[in-house]
Amino acid sequence: MKYLITSLLLVCSVASLQAQTEPTVEPDAQCLFATDDATWMSLKLTTDELQQVRSLQTACKTDCTSKENASDPVTVGAVMDKYVTDVRTVLGEERYAQWVQWCKERPAKG
């Protein structure tokens, strides 16, 4: 019984810590497009990671502005979600949270 209670407390503590580090706002297209190399590098990306996020930015711009997608906000939203998820995978949770914070605080929206 003592072991069960200790285990439950440990699980709850870990879940609480994870919840605190999860970003609550997803970056929008403008933020993804506005993120420059200096910002990516401030997150301490490797050369390979920088190339990956650059490629994702370019592909997202192409997909989000294509004639098939641009006229449908639902499709654009789904395309954006895919690219933001891909960026999150490249960055990892900690750097992704830092990027989300940068998106919230960036001076120029647009």
Secondary structure, 3 states (H helix, E strand, C coil): CHHHHHHHHHHHHHHHHHHHHCCCCCCCHHHHHHCCHHHHHHCCCCHHHHHHHHHHHHHHHHHHHCHHHHCCHHHHHHHHHHHHHHHHHHHHHHHHHHHHHHHHHCCCCC
